[in-house]
């Protein structure tokens, strides 16, 4: 398990089709060791803290394994790390294998899985279709949020190591409504 990409973005005003809004879903990969505090990565932010960010949603992780599915389904070859608004694009860490409460070291930081992502309208606008929100939810590939247990730094290529799990806890997929 490893980090393929660390992605950040600050809130900004953007236009999707005819809608203008403030969003931070446009995440871009960054290089080097990025500081991670209890509220998220340096250089990252959320446009609407009522629904995004905070200690329980400091980091959004999305498995790179899902990119092939979305590229084929959407007939798009331009999907790259950060496309789904994630802070961490990972390899080897799927929702069916990760449990709520699992604790991981990633770089020099320690993080705890808190909940699956619930897709919002900004994801639909980012992908060019409001229908995409329902399609994304129905696919059972939501990714998940992590809270920061110990601050540190994270960079692309960092190993991800599970240091604690409780087999009695549900997987992210089970909480989201999947297998």
ZILINKA-V905527 format. One record per run of one state. SS is the DSSP state (a for helix, b for strand, c for the rest). FROM is the first residue (numbers start at 1). TO is the last residue. If there is no record, write none. Layout:
ss	from	to
SS	FROM	TO
SS	FROM	TO
//
This chain:
ss	from	to
c	1	1
b	2	8
c	9	11
b	12	16
c	17	18
b	19	23
c	24	27
b	28	30
c	31	33
b	34	37
c	38	39
b	40	41
c	42	54
a	55	57
c	58	58
b	59	63
c	64	64
a	65	74
c	75	87
b	88	91
c	92	98
b	99	99
c	100	102
b	103	106
c	107	108
b	109	116
c	117	120
a	121	127
c	128	130
a	131	139
c	140	143
b	144	150
c	151	151
b	152	154
c	155	158
b	159	164
c	165	170
b	171	171
a	172	176
c	177	179
//
